[in-house]
């Protein structure tokens, strides 16, 4: 597989196929927004939570994992624009939400890295 730069790309479902510059641009903006939302969910999931908020945190975890997999599937289209939109959105979300992050999680935003660093 190789990266492509075509504006004719299917994102997640066959009805969401970009056919022109406008639909492709709208898809890029949607991916940036989804990536920012993913970072927002990660910040709220790792932040301080009130006692008895297990159901709320479980919901945030499910939403975070859903956005994570959707972003992964978008990157797996091997479309350069989609890839860059996801990376830009994650970086933008991190930049916008950095001040709200727990200092312990400012260097990482997902559970995989937290487990690896905690083990060392």
C-alpha distances in whole Angstrom, upper triangle without the diagonal:
4,7,9,13,14,17,17,15,16,17,18,20,20,23,21,20,20,22,23,24,26,24,21,24,25,22,21,25,24,22,24,27,25,24,27,29,27,28,32,31,31,34,36,35,36,39,42,43,46,48,47,44,42,41,40,38,36,35,34,32,30,30,28,26,25,24,22,20,19,18,16,14,15,12,10,10,8,11,13,16,15,14,17,20,19,20,23,24,24,26,28,29,30,32,34,34,35,39,39,37,39,39,38,34,34,32,29,29,27,29,26,28,31,31,30,32,35,35,36
4,6,10,12,15,15,14,16,17,18,21,21,24,21,19,19,21,22,22,24,23,19,21,23,20,19,23,23,20,22,25,24,23,26,28,26,28,31,31,30,33,36,35,35,38,42,43,46,48,48,44,42,42,40,38,37,36,34,32,31,30,28,26,26,24,22,20,20,18,16,15,14,12,10,10,7,9,10,13,14,12,15,17,17,18,20,22,23,24,26,27,28,30,32,33,34,37,38,36,38,38,37,34,33,31,29,28,27,29,27,28,31,32,31,33,36,36,36
4,7,9,12,13,12,14,15,17,19,20,22,19,17,16,18,19,18,21,19,16,18,20,17,16,19,20,17,19,22,21,20,23,25,24,25,28,29,28,31,33,33,34,36,40,41,45,46,46,42,41,40,38,36,35,34,32,31,30,28,26,25,24,22,20,19,18,16,15,14,12,10,9,8,5,6,6,10,10,9,11,14,14,15,17,19,20,21,23,25,25,27,29,30,31,35,35,34,36,36,35,32,31,29,27,26,26,28,26,27,30,31,30,32,35,35,36
4,6,9,10,9,12,14,17,18,18,20,18,15,14,15,16,15,18,17,14,16,18,16,15,18,19,17,19,22,22,21,24,26,25,26,29,30,30,32,35,35,36,38,42,43,46,48,48,44,43,41,40,38,37,35,34,32,31,29,28,27,25,23,22,21,19,17,16,15,13,11,11,9,6,5,6,9,10,10,12,14,15,16,18,20,21,22,24,26,27,28,30,31,32,36,36,35,38,38,38,34,33,31,30,29,28,31,29,30,33,34,33,35,38,39,39
4,7,9,9,13,14,17,19,19,20,17,14,12,13,13,12,15,15,11,13,16,14,13,16,18,16,17,21,21,20,23,25,25,26,29,30,30,32,35,35,36,38,42,43,46,48,48,44,43,42,40,38,38,36,34,33,32,30,28,27,26,24,23,22,20,18,18,17,14,13,13,11,9,6,6,7,9,10,11,13,15,16,17,19,21,22,23,25,26,27,29,31,32,35,36,35,38,38,38,35,33,32,30,29,29,32,31,31,34,36,35,36,40,40,41
4,5,7,11,13,16,17,16,17,15,11,9,10,10,10,13,12,9,12,15,13,13,16,17,16,18,21,21,21,24,26,26,28,30,31,31,34,36,36,37,40,43,44,47,49,49,45,44,42,40,39,38,36,34,34,32,30,29,28,26,24,24,23,20,19,19,17,14,14,14,11,10,7,8,9,10,13,14,14,17,18,19,20,23,24,24,26,28,29,30,32,34,37,37,37,40,41,40,37,36,34,33,31,31,34,33,34,37,38,37,39,42,43,43
4,6,9,11,15,16,15,15,12,9,6,7,7,7,10,9,6,9,11,10,10,14,15,14,16,19,19,20,23,24,24,26,28,29,30,33,34,35,37,38,42,43,46,48,47,43,43,41,39,38,37,35,33,33,31,29,28,27,25,23,23,22,19,18,19,17,14,14,15,12,12,8,10,8,10,13,14,13,16,18,18,19,22,23,23,25,27,28,29,31,33,36,36,36,39,40,40,36,35,34,33,31,31,34,33,34,37,38,38,40,42,43,44
4,7,10,13,13,12,12,10,7,5,5,7,9,11,9,8,11,13,11,13,16,16,16,18,21,20,21,24,25,25,28,30,30,31,34,35,36,38,40,43,43,46,48,47,44,43,41,39,38,37,34,33,33,31,28,28,27,25,23,23,22,19,18,19,16,14,15,15,11,12,10,12,11,12,15,16,16,18,20,21,21,24,26,26,27,30,31,31,33,35,38,38,38,41,42,42,38,37,36,34,32,32,34,34,35,38,39,39,41,43,44,45
4,6,10,10,9,11,8,5,5,8,10,11,13,10,8,12,12,10,11,15,14,13,16,19,18,19,22,23,22,25,27,27,28,31,32,32,34,37,40,40,43,45,44,40,39,37,36,35,33,31,30,29,27,25,25,24,21,20,20,18,15,15,15,12,10,12,11,8,9,7,11,10,9,12,14,14,15,18,19,19,21,23,24,25,27,29,29,31,33,36,36,35,38,39,39,35,34,33,31,29,28,31,30,32,34,36,36,38,40,41,42
4,6,7,6,8,6,4,6,9,12,14,14,11,10,13,13,10,12,15,14,13,17,18,17,18,21,22,21,24,26,26,27,30,31,31,33,35,39,38,41,43,42,38,37,35,33,32,31,29,28,27,25,23,23,21,19,18,18,16,13,14,14,11,9,12,11,8,11,10,13,12,11,13,16,15,15,19,20,19,21,24,24,25,27,29,29,30,33,36,35,34,37,39,38,34,34,33,31,28,27,30,29,31,33,35,35,37,39,40,41
4,6,7,9,6,6,8,11,14,15,14,11,10,12,12,8,10,13,11,10,14,15,13,15,18,18,18,21,22,22,23,26,27,27,29,32,35,35,37,39,38,34,33,31,30,29,27,25,24,23,21,19,19,18,15,14,15,13,9,10,11,8,6,10,10,7,11,10,13,12,9,12,14,13,13,16,17,16,18,21,21,21,24,26,26,27,29,32,31,31,33,35,35,31,31,30,27,25,24,26,26,28,30,31,32,34,36,37,39
4,7,9,7,9,11,15,17,18,18,14,14,16,14,11,13,15,12,11,15,16,13,15,18,18,17,20,22,21,22,26,26,25,28,30,34,33,36,37,36,32,31,28,27,27,25,22,22,21,18,17,17,16,13,12,13,11,8,10,10,7,7,11,10,9,13,13,16,15,12,14,17,15,14,18,19,18,19,22,23,22,24,27,27,27,30,33,31,30,33,35,34,30,31,30,27,24,23,25,25,27,29,30,31,33,35,36,38
4,6,5,8,11,14,17,19,18,14,14,17,15,12,15,17,14,14,18,18,16,18,21,20,20,24,25,24,26,29,29,28,31,33,36,36,38,39,38,34,33,30,29,29,27,24,24,24,21,19,20,19,15,15,17,14,11,13,14,11,11,14,13,12,15,15,18,18,15,17,20,18,18,21,23,21,22,26,26,25,28,30,30,30,33,36,34,34,36,38,37,34,34,34,31,28,26,28,28,31,33,33,34,37,38,39,41
4,5,6,10,12,15,17,17,14,14,17,16,13,17,19,16,17,20,21,19,21,24,24,23,27,28,27,29,32,33,32,35,37,40,39,42,43,41,38,36,34,33,33,31,28,28,27,24,23,24,22,19,19,20,17,15,17,17,13,13,16,15,13,16,16,19,18,16,19,22,20,20,23,25,24,25,28,28,28,31,33,33,33,36,39,38,37,40,42,41,37,37,37,34,31,30,32,32,34,36,37,38,40,42,42,44
4,6,9,11,14,16,15,12,13,16,14,12,16,18,15,16,20,20,19,21,24,23,23,27,28,27,29,32,32,32,35,37,40,39,41,43,41,38,37,34,33,33,31,28,28,28,25,23,24,23,20,19,21,19,16,18,19,16,15,18,18,15,18,17,20,19,17,20,22,20,21,24,25,23,25,29,28,28,31,33,32,33,36,38,37,37,40,42,42,38,38,38,35,32,31,33,33,35,37,38,39,41,43,44,46
4,6,9,12,14,13,9,10,13,11,9,12,14,12,13,16,16,15,18,21,20,21,24,25,25,27,29,30,30,32,34,37,37,39,41,40,36,35,33,31,31,29,27,26,26,23,21,22,21,18,17,19,17,13,15,16,13,12,15,15,13,16,14,17,15,13,17,19,16,17,21,21,20,22,25,24,24,27,29,29,30,32,35,34,34,37,39,39,35,35,35,32,29,28,30,31,33,35,36,37,39,40,42,44
4,6,9,12,12,8,8,12,11,9,12,15,13,14,17,18,17,20,22,22,23,26,27,27,29,31,32,32,35,37,40,40,42,44,43,39,38,36,34,34,32,30,29,29,26,24,25,24,21,19,21,19,15,16,17,14,12,15,15,12,14,12,15,14,13,16,18,16,17,21,21,21,23,26,25,26,29,30,30,31,34,37,36,36,39,41,40,36,36,36,33,31,30,32,32,34,36,38,38,40,42,43,45
4,6,8,8,5,5,9,9,8,10,13,12,13,16,17,17,19,22,22,23,26,27,27,29,31,33,33,35,37,40,40,43,45,44,40,40,37,36,35,34,31,30,30,28,25,26,25,22,20,22,20,17,17,18,16,13,15,16,12,14,12,14,12,11,15,16,15,17,20,20,19,22,24,24,25,28,29,29,30,33,36,35,35,39,40,40,36,36,35,33,31,30,33,33,34,37,38,39,40,43,44,45
4,7,8,6,7,11,11,11,13,16,16,17,19,21,21,23,25,26,27,29,31,31,33,35,36,37,39,41,44,44,47,49,48,44,43,41,39,39,38,35,34,34,32,29,29,29,26,24,25,24,21,20,22,19,16,18,19,15,17,14,16,14,14,18,19,18,20,23,23,23,26,27,27,28,31,32,32,34,36,39,39,39,42,44,44,40,39,39,37,34,34,37,37,38,40,42,42,44,46,47,49
4,5,6,6,9,10,11,12,14,15,17,19,20,21,23,25,26,27,29,30,31,33,35,36,37,39,41,44,44,47,50,49,45,44,42,40,40,39,36,35,35,33,30,30,30,28,25,27,26,22,22,23,21,18,20,21,17,18,15,16,14,15,18,18,17,20,22,22,22,25,27,26,27,30,31,31,33,35,38,38,38,42,43,44,40,39,38,37,34,35,38,38,39,41,43,43,44,47,48,49
4,6,5,6,9,10,10,12,14,15,16,18,20,21,23,24,25,27,29,30,32,33,35,36,38,39,42,43,46,48,48,44,44,42,39,39,38,36,34,34,33,30,29,30,27,25,26,25,22,21,23,21,18,19,20,17,18,14,14,12,13,17,16,15,18,20,19,20,23,24,23,25,28,28,28,30,33,35,36,36,40,41,42,38,36,36,35,33,33,36,36,37,40,42,42,43,45,47,48
4,5,5,6,9,10,11,12,14,15,16,18,20,21,22,24,26,27,28,30,32,33,34,36,37,41,41,44,46,46,42,42,40,37,37,37,34,32,33,31,28,28,29,26,23,25,25,21,20,23,21,18,20,22,19,20,16,17,13,14,18,17,15,18,21,19,19,22,24,22,24,27,27,27,29,32,34,34,35,38,40,41,37,36,36,34,32,33,36,36,37,39,41,42,43,45,47,48
4,5,5,6,9,10,10,12,14,15,16,18,20,21,22,24,25,26,28,30,31,32,35,36,39,39,42,44,43,40,39,37,35,35,34,31,30,30,28,25,26,26,23,21,22,22,18,18,20,18,15,17,19,16,17,14,16,13,12,16,16,14,17,20,19,18,21,23,22,23,26,27,26,28,31,34,33,34,37,39,39,36,35,35,33,30,31,34,34,35,37,39,40,41,43,45,46
4,5,5,6,9,10,11,12,14,15,17,19,20,21,23,24,26,27,29,30,31,33,35,38,38,41,44,43,39,39,37,35,34,34,31,29,29,28,25,25,25,22,20,21,20,17,16,18,16,13,14,16,13,14,11,12,9,9,13,13,11,14,17,16,16,19,21,20,21,24,25,25,27,29,32,32,32,36,37,37,34,32,32,30,28,29,32,32,33,35,37,37,38,41,42,43
4,5,5,6,9,10,11,12,14,15,17,18,20,21,23,24,26,27,29,30,32,33,37,37,40,43,42,38,38,37,34,33,33,31,29,29,28,25,24,25,23,20,21,21,18,16,19,18,14,16,18,16,16,13,13,9,10,13,12,10,13,16,14,14,18,19,18,19,22,22,22,25,27,30,30,30,34,35,36,32,31,31,29,27,28,31,32,32,34,37,37,38,40,42,43
4,5,5,6,9,10,11,12,14,15,16,18,20,21,22,24,26,27,28,30,31,35,35,38,40,40,36,36,34,31,31,31,28,26,27,26,22,22,23,20,18,20,20,16,15,18,17,14,16,19,16,18,15,15,12,11,14,14,11,13,16,15,14,17,19,17,18,22,22,22,24,26,29,29,29,33,34,35,31,30,31,29,26,27,30,31,32,34,36,37,38,40,42,43
4,5,5,6,9,10,10,12,14,15,16,19,20,21,22,24,26,26,29,30,33,34,36,39,38,34,34,32,30,29,29,26,24,25,23,20,20,20,18,15,17,16,13,12,15,13,10,13,15,13,14,12,13,9,8,12,12,9,11,14,14,12,16,18,17,17,21,22,21,23,26,28,28,28,31,33,33,30,29,29,27,24,25,28,28,29,31,33,34,35,37,39,40
4,5,5,6,9,10,11,12,14,15,17,18,20,21,23,25,26,27,29,32,33,36,39,38,34,34,33,30,29,29,26,24,25,24,20,20,20,18,15,16,17,13,12,14,14,10,12,14,13,14,11,11,7,6,9,9,6,8,11,10,10,13,15,14,15,18,19,19,21,23,26,26,26,29,31,31,28,26,26,25,22,23,26,27,27,29,32,32,33,35,37,38
4,5,5,6,9,10,11,12,14,16,16,18,20,21,23,24,26,27,30,31,34,37,36,33,33,31,28,28,28,25,23,24,23,20,19,20,18,15,17,18,14,13,16,16,13,14,17,16,17,14,14,10,10,12,11,7,10,12,10,9,13,14,12,13,17,17,17,19,21,24,24,24,28,29,30,27,25,26,24,22,23,26,27,28,29,32,33,33,35,37,38
4,5,5,6,9,10,10,12,14,15,16,18,20,21,22,24,26,29,29,32,34,34,30,30,28,25,25,25,22,20,21,20,16,16,17,15,12,14,15,11,11,14,14,11,13,16,15,17,15,15,12,10,12,12,9,9,13,12,10,12,15,14,13,17,18,17,19,22,24,23,24,27,29,30,26,25,26,24,21,21,24,26,26,28,30,31,32,34,36,37
4,5,5,6,9,10,10,12,14,15,16,18,20,21,23,24,28,28,31,34,33,29,29,27,25,24,24,21,19,19,19,15,14,15,13,10,11,12,9,7,11,11,8,10,13,13,14,12,13,10,7,9,9,6,6,9,9,7,10,12,12,12,15,17,16,18,20,23,22,22,25,27,27,24,23,23,21,18,19,22,22,23,25,27,28,29,31,33,34
4,5,5,6,9,10,11,12,14,15,17,19,20,21,23,26,27,30,33,33,29,29,28,25,24,24,22,19,20,20,16,15,17,15,12,13,14,12,10,13,14,11,12,16,16,16,14,14,11,9,10,9,5,6,8,7,4,7,10,8,9,12,13,13,15,17,20,20,20,23,25,25,22,20,21,19,17,18,21,22,23,24,27,28,28,30,32,33
4,5,5,6,9,10,10,12,14,15,17,18,20,21,24,25,28,31,30,27,27,25,22,22,22,20,17,18,18,14,14,16,14,11,13,15,12,11,14,15,13,15,18,18,19,17,17,14,12,13,13,9,9,11,10,6,9,11,9,9,12,14,12,14,17,19,18,19,22,24,25,21,20,21,20,17,18,21,23,23,25,27,28,29,30,33,34
4,5,5,6,9,10,10,12,14,15,16,18,20,23,23,26,29,28,25,24,23,20,19,19,17,14,15,15,11,10,12,10,7,9,11,9,8,11,12,11,13,16,16,18,17,17,15,12,13,13,10,8,11,11,7,9,12,11,10,13,15,14,14,17,20,19,19,22,24,24,20,20,21,18,15,16,19,20,21,22,25,26,27,28,31,32
4,5,5,6,9,10,11,13,14,15,17,18,22,23,26,29,28,25,24,24,21,19,20,18,15,15,15,12,10,12,11,8,8,11,9,7,10,12,11,12,15,16,17,16,16,14,11,11,11,8,6,8,8,5,5,9,8,7,10,12,12,12,15,18,17,16,19,21,21,18,17,17,15,12,13,16,18,18,20,22,23,24,26,28,29
4,5,5,6,9,10,11,13,14,16,17,20,21,24,27,27,24,24,23,20,19,20,18,15,16,16,13,11,14,13,10,11,14,13,11,14,16,14,15,19,20,20,19,19,16,14,14,13,10,9,10,9,5,6,8,7,4,8,10,9,9,12,15,14,14,17,19,20,16,15,17,15,12,14,17,19,19,20,23,24,24,26,29,30
4,5,5,6,9,10,11,12,14,15,18,19,22,24,24,21,21,20,17,16,17,14,11,13,13,10,9,12,11,8,10,13,12,11,14,16,15,16,19,20,22,21,21,19,16,16,16,13,11,13,12,9,9,12,10,7,10,13,11,10,14,16,14,14,17,20,20,17,17,18,16,13,14,17,19,19,20,23,24,25,26,29,30
4,5,5,6,9,10,10,12,14,18,18,21,24,24,20,20,19,16,14,15,13,10,10,11,8,6,8,9,6,7,10,10,9,12,14,14,15,17,19,20,20,20,19,16,15,16,13,10,12,12,9,8,11,11,8,10,13,12,11,13,16,14,14,16,19,18,15,15,16,13,10,10,13,15,16,17,19,21,21,23,25,27
4,5,5,6,9,10,11,12,16,17,20,23,24,20,20,20,17,15,16,15,11,12,14,11,8,11,12,9,10,13,13,12,14,17,16,16,19,21,22,22,21,20,17,16,16,14,11,11,12,9,6,9,9,5,6,10,9,8,10,13,11,10,13,15,15,12,11,13,11,7,9,12,15,15,15,18,20,19,21,24,25
4,5,5,6,9,10,11,14,15,18,21,21,18,18,18,15,13,15,14,10,12,13,11,9,12,13,11,12,15,15,14,17,19,19,20,23,24,25,25,24,22,20,19,19,16,14,15,14,11,10,12,11,7,8,11,9,7,10,12,9,10,13,15,16,13,13,15,13,10,12,14,17,17,17,20,22,22,23,26,27
4,5,5,6,9,10,13,13,16,19,19,15,15,15,12,10,11,10,6,8,10,7,6,9,11,9,10,14,14,14,16,18,18,20,22,24,25,25,25,24,21,20,21,18,15,16,17,13,12,14,14,10,11,14,13,10,13,14,12,11,13,16,16,13,14,16,13,10,10,12,15,16,16,18,21,21,21,24,26
4,6,5,6,8,12,13,16,19,19,16,15,16,13,11,12,12,8,8,11,9,6,9,12,10,10,14,15,14,16,19,19,19,22,24,25,25,25,24,21,20,20,18,15,16,16,14,11,13,14,10,10,13,13,10,11,13,11,9,11,13,13,10,11,12,10,6,7,9,12,13,12,15,17,17,18,21,22
4,5,5,6,10,11,15,18,19,15,16,17,14,12,14,14,10,11,14,12,10,13,15,14,14,17,18,17,19,22,22,22,25,27,28,28,27,26,23,22,22,20,17,17,17,15,12,13,13,10,9,12,11,7,9,10,7,6,8,11,11,8,9,12,10,7,9,11,15,14,13,16,19,18,18,22,23
4,5,5,8,8,12,15,16,12,13,14,10,9,12,11,8,10,13,11,10,13,15,14,15,18,19,19,21,23,24,24,27,29,30,30,30,28,25,25,25,22,20,20,20,17,15,17,16,12,12,15,13,10,12,12,9,8,9,13,13,11,13,15,14,11,12,13,17,17,15,18,21,20,20,23,25
4,6,8,8,12,14,14,11,11,12,9,6,9,9,6,7,10,10,8,11,14,13,14,17,18,18,20,22,23,24,26,28,29,30,30,29,26,25,25,23,20,21,21,18,16,18,18,14,14,17,16,13,14,15,12,10,10,14,13,11,13,15,13,10,10,10,14,15,13,15,18,18,18,21,23
4,7,8,12,14,15,12,13,14,12,9,12,13,10,10,13,13,11,13,16,16,15,19,20,20,21,24,25,25,27,30,31,31,31,30,27,26,26,24,21,21,22,19,16,18,18,15,13,16,16,12,12,13,10,8,7,10,9,7,10,12,11,8,9,9,13,13,11,13,16,15,15,18,20
4,6,10,13,14,12,13,15,12,10,13,14,11,12,16,15,14,17,19,18,18,22,23,22,24,27,27,28,30,32,33,34,33,32,29,28,28,26,23,23,23,20,18,19,19,15,14,16,15,12,12,12,8,7,6,10,10,9,11,14,13,11,12,13,17,16,14,16,19,18,17,21,22
4,7,10,12,10,12,14,12,10,14,15,13,14,18,18,16,19,22,21,22,25,26,26,27,30,31,31,34,36,37,37,37,35,33,32,32,30,27,27,27,24,22,23,22,19,18,20,18,15,15,14,11,10,8,11,12,12,14,17,16,15,16,16,19,19,16,18,21,20,19,22,24
4,7,9,7,9,11,9,8,12,13,11,13,16,16,16,19,21,21,22,25,26,26,28,30,31,32,34,36,38,38,38,36,34,33,33,31,28,28,28,25,23,25,24,21,20,22,21,17,18,17,13,13,12,15,15,15,17,20,19,17,17,17,20,21,18,20,23,22,21,24,26
4,6,6,9,11,10,10,13,14,14,16,18,19,19,22,24,24,25,28,29,29,31,33,34,35,37,39,41,41,41,40,37,36,36,34,31,32,32,29,27,28,28,24,24,26,24,20,21,20,16,16,15,18,18,18,21,24,22,20,21,20,24,24,21,23,26,26,24,27,29
4,6,8,11,11,11,13,15,15,17,19,20,21,23,25,26,26,29,31,31,33,35,36,37,39,41,43,43,44,42,39,39,39,37,34,34,35,32,29,31,31,27,27,29,27,24,24,23,20,19,17,21,20,20,23,26,24,22,22,21,25,25,22,23,27,26,24,27,29
4,6,8,9,10,11,13,14,15,18,19,20,22,23,25,26,28,29,30,32,34,35,36,38,40,42,43,43,42,39,38,39,37,34,35,35,32,30,32,32,28,28,30,29,25,26,25,22,21,20,23,22,22,25,27,26,23,23,21,25,26,23,24,27,27,25,27,30
4,6,5,6,9,10,11,12,14,15,16,18,20,21,22,24,26,27,28,30,32,33,34,37,39,39,40,38,35,35,35,33,30,31,32,28,26,28,28,24,24,27,25,22,23,23,19,19,18,21,20,20,23,25,23,20,20,19,22,24,21,22,26,26,24,26,29
4,5,5,6,9,10,10,12,14,15,16,18,20,21,22,24,26,27,28,30,31,33,35,37,38,39,38,34,34,35,33,29,30,31,28,26,29,29,25,25,28,26,23,24,24,21,20,19,22,21,20,23,25,22,20,18,17,20,22,20,20,24,24,22,25,28
4,6,5,6,9,10,11,12,14,15,17,18,20,21,23,24,26,27,29,30,31,34,36,37,38,36,33,33,34,32,29,30,31,28,26,29,28,25,25,28,27,23,25,26,22,21,21,24,23,22,25,26,24,21,19,18,22,24,22,22,26,27,25,27,30
4,5,5,6,9,10,11,12,14,15,17,18,20,21,23,24,26,27,29,30,32,34,35,36,34,31,31,32,29,26,28,28,25,23,26,25,21,22,25,23,20,22,22,19,18,18,22,21,20,22,24,22,19,18,17,21,23,21,22,25,26,25,27,30
4,5,5,6,9,10,10,12,14,15,16,18,20,21,22,24,26,27,28,31,33,33,34,33,29,29,30,28,24,25,26,23,21,24,24,20,20,23,22,18,20,21,17,16,16,19,18,16,19,21,18,15,14,14,17,19,17,18,21,22,21,23,26
4,5,5,6,9,10,11,12,14,15,17,18,20,21,23,24,26,27,29,31,32,33,32,29,28,30,28,24,26,27,24,22,25,25,21,22,25,24,21,23,24,20,19,19,22,20,19,21,23,20,17,15,14,17,19,18,18,22,23,22,24,27
4,5,5,6,8,10,11,12,14,15,17,18,20,21,23,24,26,28,30,31,32,30,27,27,28,26,23,25,26,22,21,24,24,20,21,24,23,20,22,23,20,19,20,23,22,20,22,24,21,17,16,16,19,21,20,21,24,25,24,26,29
4,5,5,6,9,10,11,12,14,15,16,18,20,21,23,24,26,28,29,29,28,25,24,25,23,20,21,22,19,17,20,20,16,17,20,19,16,18,20,16,15,16,20,19,16,18,20,17,14,13,13,16,18,17,19,22,23,22,25,27
4,5,5,6,9,10,10,12,14,15,16,18,20,21,22,25,27,28,28,28,24,23,25,23,20,21,22,19,17,20,21,17,18,21,20,18,19,21,18,16,17,20,18,16,18,19,16,12,11,10,13,16,15,16,19,20,20,22,25
4,5,5,6,9,10,11,12,14,15,17,18,20,21,23,25,26,28,27,23,23,25,23,19,21,23,20,18,21,22,19,20,23,22,20,22,24,21,19,20,23,22,19,21,22,19,15,13,13,15,18,18,18,21,23,23,25,27
4,5,5,6,8,10,11,12,14,15,17,19,20,22,24,24,26,24,21,21,22,20,17,19,20,17,16,19,19,16,17,21,19,18,20,22,19,18,20,23,22,19,20,21,18,14,13,14,17,19,19,20,23,24,24,26,29
4,5,5,6,9,10,11,12,14,15,17,18,21,22,23,24,23,19,19,20,18,15,16,18,15,13,16,17,13,14,18,17,15,17,19,17,16,17,20,19,15,17,18,15,11,9,11,13,15,15,17,19,21,21,23,26
4,5,5,6,9,10,10,12,14,15,16,19,21,22,23,22,19,18,20,19,15,17,19,16,14,18,19,16,17,20,20,18,20,23,20,18,20,22,21,17,19,19,16,12,10,11,12,15,15,16,18,20,21,22,25
4,5,5,6,9,10,11,12,14,15,17,20,20,22,21,17,18,20,18,14,17,19,16,15,19,19,17,18,22,21,20,22,24,22,21,22,25,24,20,22,22,19,15,13,14,16,18,19,20,22,24,25,26,29
4,6,5,6,9,10,10,12,14,16,18,18,19,18,15,15,16,14,11,14,15,12,11,15,16,13,15,18,18,17,19,22,20,19,21,23,23,19,20,20,17,13,12,14,16,18,19,20,22,24,25,27,29
4,6,5,6,9,10,11,12,15,16,17,18,18,14,13,15,14,10,12,15,12,11,14,16,13,14,18,18,17,19,22,20,18,20,22,21,17,18,18,15,12,10,12,13,15,16,18,19,21,22,24,25
4,5,5,6,9,10,10,13,15,16,18,18,14,14,16,15,12,14,17,15,14,17,19,17,18,21,22,21,23,26,24,22,24,26,24,21,22,21,18,15,13,14,14,17,19,19,21,23,24,25,27
4,5,5,6,9,10,11,14,14,16,15,12,12,15,13,10,13,15,13,13,17,18,16,18,21,21,21,23,26,24,23,25,27,26,23,23,23,20,17,15,17,18,20,22,23,24,26,27,29,31
4,5,5,6,9,10,12,12,13,13,9,9,11,10,7,10,12,10,10,13,15,14,15,18,19,19,20,24,23,21,24,25,25,21,21,20,17,15,14,16,16,18,20,22,22,24,26,27,29
4,5,5,6,9,10,12,13,14,10,9,12,12,9,11,14,13,12,15,17,16,17,20,22,21,22,26,25,23,25,27,25,22,22,21,18,15,14,16,15,17,20,21,21,23,25,26,27
4,5,5,7,9,11,13,14,10,10,14,13,11,13,16,15,15,18,20,19,21,23,24,24,26,29,28,26,29,30,29,25,26,25,21,19,17,19,19,21,23,24,24,27,29,29,31
4,5,6,8,8,10,10,6,7,10,10,8,11,13,13,13,16,17,17,19,22,22,23,25,28,27,26,29,30,29,25,25,24,22,19,18,21,20,22,25,26,26,28,30,31,33
4,5,6,7,8,9,6,5,9,9,7,9,12,12,13,15,17,17,19,21,22,23,24,28,27,26,28,29,28,24,24,23,20,19,18,20,19,20,23,24,24,26,29,29,30
4,5,8,10,12,9,8,12,13,11,13,16,16,16,19,21,21,22,25,26,26,27,31,30,29,31,32,31,27,27,25,23,21,19,21,20,22,25,25,25,27,30,30,31
4,5,9,10,8,8,12,13,12,14,17,17,18,20,22,22,24,26,27,28,29,33,32,31,33,34,33,30,30,28,26,24,23,25,24,25,28,29,29,31,33,34,35
4,6,9,8,7,10,12,12,13,16,17,17,19,21,22,23,25,27,28,29,33,33,31,33,34,33,30,29,27,25,24,23,25,24,25,28,29,28,30,33,34,34
4,6,5,6,9,10,11,12,14,15,17,18,20,21,23,24,26,27,28,32,32,31,34,34,34,30,29,28,26,25,24,27,26,26,30,31,30,32,35,36,36
4,6,5,6,9,10,11,12,14,16,16,18,20,21,22,24,26,27,30,31,30,33,33,33,29,28,26,25,24,24,27,26,26,29,31,30,31,34,35,35
4,5,5,6,9,10,10,12,14,15,16,18,20,21,22,24,25,29,29,28,32,32,32,29,27,26,25,23,24,27,26,27,29,31,31,32,35,36,37
4,6,5,6,9,10,10,12,14,15,16,18,20,21,22,24,27,27,27,29,30,30,27,26,25,23,21,21,24,24,24,27,29,29,30,33,34,35
4,5,5,6,9,10,11,12,14,15,17,18,20,21,22,26,26,25,28,28,28,24,23,22,20,19,19,22,21,21,24,26,26,27,30,31,31
4,5,5,6,8,10,10,12,14,15,16,18,20,21,24,25,24,27,27,27,24,22,21,20,19,20,23,22,22,25,27,27,27,30,32,32
4,6,5,6,9,10,10,12,14,15,16,18,19,23,23,23,26,27,27,23,22,21,20,18,19,23,23,23,25,27,27,28,31,33,33
4,5,5,6,9,10,10,12,14,15,16,18,21,21,20,23,24,24,20,19,19,17,15,16,19,19,19,22,24,24,25,27,29,30
4,5,5,6,8,10,11,12,14,15,16,20,20,19,22,22,22,19,17,16,15,14,15,18,18,18,20,23,22,23,26,27,28
4,6,5,6,8,10,10,12,14,15,18,19,19,22,23,23,20,18,17,16,15,17,21,21,20,22,25,25,25,28,30,30
4,5,5,6,8,10,10,12,14,17,17,17,20,21,22,18,17,17,16,14,15,19,20,20,21,24,25,25,27,29,30
4,5,5,6,9,10,11,12,15,15,14,17,18,19,15,13,13,12,10,12,16,16,16,18,20,21,21,23,26,26
4,5,5,6,9,10,10,14,15,14,17,17,18,15,13,12,12,11,14,17,18,17,18,22,22,21,24,26,26
4,5,5,6,8,10,13,14,14,18,18,20,16,14,15,14,13,16,20,21,20,21,24,25,24,26,29,29
4,5,5,6,8,11,11,11,15,16,17,14,12,13,13,11,13,17,19,18,19,22,23,22,24,27,28
4,6,5,6,9,10,9,12,13,14,11,9,10,10,8,12,15,17,15,16,20,20,19,21,24,25
4,6,5,8,10,10,14,14,16,13,10,12,13,12,15,19,20,19,19,23,23,22,24,27,27
4,6,8,9,10,14,15,17,15,12,14,15,13,17,20,22,21,21,25,25,24,26,29,29
4,6,5,7,10,12,14,11,10,12,12,11,14,17,20,18,18,22,23,22,23,26,27
4,5,5,9,9,11,9,7,9,11,10,14,17,19,17,17,20,21,19,21,24,24
4,6,8,9,12,11,9,12,14,13,17,19,22,20,19,23,24,21,22,26,26
4,7,9,11,10,9,13,13,12,15,17,20,19,18,21,23,21,21,25,26
4,6,8,6,6,9,10,9,12,14,17,15,14,17,19,17,18,21,22
4,5,5,6,10,10,10,13,14,17,15,13,16,18,16,15,19,20
4,5,5,8,10,11,14,15,17,15,13,16,17,14,15,18,18
4,6,7,8,10,12,12,14,12,9,12,14,11,11,15,15
4,5,5,6,8,10,12,10,8,12,13,11,12,15,16
4,6,7,10,13,14,12,11,15,15,13,14,18,18
4,7,10,12,12,9,9,13,13,11,13,16,15
4,6,8,9,6,7,11,11,10,12,15,15
4,7,9,8,8,11,13,12,14,17,18
4,6,6,7,9,11,11,13,15,17
4,6,5,6,9,10,10,12,15
4,5,5,6,9,10,11,13
4,5,5,6,8,10,11
4,5,5,6,9,10
4,6,5,6,9
4,6,5,7
4,5,5
4,6
4
